[in-house]
Amino acid sequence: MTSRNSTQTMKPATAAKKLGVYLEATPAEFREGAVSRDELNALQADPPEWLRELRRNGPHPRPEVAARLGVSISGLARGGITEPLTTEQIDALKRDLPEWLRKERATQAEVRKEAARIKDKQQAKDAERGEQPRRPGS
């Protein structure tokens, strides 16, 4: 039996997510067709100007907005941010530092601190048993 090399493709929404950009802001030719794995790799390796511009100025999808603000996606929703934001809008929020953003950043810091505490506790337990450290997700 011979194997065929079929080209793996993905929906534009998946490709946009992997590229970290807001789908609706991409060019029509990107949104209208499937994106092959090779095309995605080429976009990541040598981004065209439209992709560099989107990454630089936005509008950015919620995961990117959350990361740039240092909060969770749920925190954005609690803060009333449900739409994509531009880099300029994100910078304005960082400058103004509204109460919801301060609160969500503090919450996120506590979540990270607790995750680190749990990881350290598990590593100590593993060391007591003489086990190898666990990999994330194990």
C-alpha positions as a printed NumPy array, in Angstrom:
array([[  0.   ,   0.   ,   0.   ],
       [  1.366,   3.411,  -0.871],
       [  0.788,   6.416,   1.306],
       [ -0.312,   9.708,  -0.119],
       [  1.033,  12.983,   1.148],
       [ -2.097,  15.019,   1.632],
       [ -1.762,  18.641,   2.495],
       [ -3.019,  19.405,   5.959],
       [ -5.261,  22.447,   5.964],
       [ -7.079,  24.408,   8.62 ],
       [ -9.868,  26.903,   8.743],
       [ -8.867,  30.56 ,   8.656],
       [-10.145,  30.967,  12.246],
       [ -7.729,  28.281,  13.44 ],
       [ -4.834,  29.816,  11.518],
       [ -5.635,  33.276,  12.904],
       [ -5.679,  31.858,  16.424],
       [ -2.301,  30.198,  15.881],
       [ -0.939,  33.494,  14.514],
       [ -2.395,  35.443,  17.457],
       [ -4.441,  37.823,  15.329],
       [ -8.1  ,  38.834,  15.133],
       [ -9.646,  37.001,  12.163],
       [-11.999,  39.818,  11.144],
       [ -9.018,  42.163,  10.71 ],
       [ -7.16 ,  39.86 ,   8.323],
       [ -7.303,  40.363,   4.535],
       [-10.27 ,  38.849,   2.701],
       [ -8.096,  36.332,   0.826],
       [ -6.916,  34.962,   4.188],
       [-10.463,  34.72 ,   5.605],
       [-11.977,  33.103,   2.505],
       [ -9.854,  30.006,   2.032],
       [ -8.263,  27.142,   3.887],
       [ -4.714,  27.636,   5.128],
       [ -2.213,  24.821,   4.654],
       [  0.34 ,  23.898,   7.306],
       [  3.077,  25.061,   4.905],
       [  1.351,  28.422,   4.407],
       [  1.008,  28.864,   8.162],
       [  4.695,  28.037,   8.674],
       [  5.619,  30.545,   5.957],
       [  3.467,  33.239,   7.604],
       [  5.149,  32.58 ,  10.949],
       [  8.669,  32.484,   9.513],
       [  8.371,  35.548,   7.296],
       [  5.215,  37.511,   8.167],
       [  3.857,  39.772,   5.421],
       [  3.301,  43.442,   6.214],
       [ -0.414,  42.999,   7.008],
       [  0.435,  40.385,   9.665],
       [  3.231,  42.493,  11.175],
       [  0.856,  45.472,  11.281],
       [ -1.913,  43.452,  12.978],
       [  0.491,  42.077,  15.568],
       [  1.878,  45.543,  16.224],
       [ -1.303,  47.659,  16.288],
       [ -4.272,  45.295,  16.401],
       [ -7.126,  44.957,  16.747],
       [ -6.047,  42.088,  18.994],
       [ -8.143,  39.037,  19.942],
       [ -9.165,  38.618,  23.586],
       [ -6.374,  36.167,  24.52 ],
       [ -3.8  ,  38.689,  23.301],
       [ -5.546,  41.603,  25.041],
       [ -5.653,  39.597,  28.286],
       [ -1.961,  38.711,  28.013],
       [ -0.942,  42.306,  27.317],
       [ -2.96 ,  43.531,  30.298],
       [ -1.783,  40.725,  32.586],
       [ -5.261,  39.374,  33.334],
       [ -7.348,  36.338,  32.412],
       [ -9.913,  36.276,  29.624],
       [-12.595,  35.941,  32.328],
       [-11.131,  39.018,  33.978],
       [-11.584,  40.949,  30.739],
       [-15.241,  39.947,  30.653],
       [-15.71 ,  40.962,  34.299],
       [-14.141,  44.302,  33.371],
       [-16.624,  44.744,  30.527],
       [-14.092,  44.166,  27.732],
       [-15.774,  41.879,  25.214],
       [-14.494,  43.286,  21.919],
       [-11.008,  43.213,  20.388],
       [ -8.824,  46.175,  21.333],
       [ -6.061,  48.005,  19.505],
       [ -2.602,  48.459,  20.971],
       [ -3.482,  52.123,  21.555],
       [ -6.579,  51.167,  23.571],
       [ -4.59 ,  48.622,  25.592],
       [ -1.906,  51.212,  26.331],
       [ -4.592,  53.683,  27.449],
       [ -5.998,  51.103,  29.883],
       [ -2.505,  50.486,  31.254],
       [ -2.006,  54.24 ,  31.742],
       [ -5.427,  54.877,  33.297],
       [ -5.354,  51.656,  35.358],
       [ -9.077,  51.46 ,  36.142],
       [-10.141,  49.743,  39.369],
       [-11.313,  46.576,  37.595],
       [ -7.876,  46.179,  35.963],
       [ -6.047,  46.637,  39.269],
       [ -8.318,  44.048,  40.878],
       [ -7.952,  41.53 ,  38.029],
       [ -4.159,  41.888,  37.969],
       [ -4.094,  41.194,  41.715],
       [ -6.333,  38.155,  41.195],
       [ -4.085,  36.895,  38.412],
       [ -0.998,  37.343,  40.607],
       [ -2.665,  35.267,  43.347],
       [ -3.552,  32.541,  40.836],
       [  0.062,  32.372,  39.648],
       [  1.341,  32.329,  43.226],
       [ -1.017,  29.469,  44.14 ],
       [ -0.039,  27.496,  41.028],
       [  3.65 ,  27.881,  41.956],
       [  2.919,  26.79 ,  45.55 ],
       [  1.119,  23.655,  44.325],
       [  3.923,  22.855,  41.894],
       [  6.56 ,  23.242,  44.632],
       [  4.512,  21.057,  46.99 ],
       [  4.196,  18.335,  44.339],
       [  7.919,  18.462,  43.566],
       [  8.729,  18.118,  47.269],
       [  6.38 ,  15.115,  47.488],
       [  7.999,  13.546,  44.429],
       [ 11.483,  14.143,  45.859],
       [ 10.475,  12.401,  49.106],
       [  9.394,   9.367,  47.105],
       [ 12.51 ,   9.527,  44.937],
       [ 10.488,  10.164,  41.781],
       [ 11.469,  12.232,  38.812],
       [  9.836,  15.703,  38.651],
       [  6.512,  15.636,  36.844],
       [  6.039,  17.285,  33.504],
       [  3.257,  19.862,  33.183],
       [ -0.006,  18.142,  32.354],
       [  1.11 ,  14.772,  33.798]])
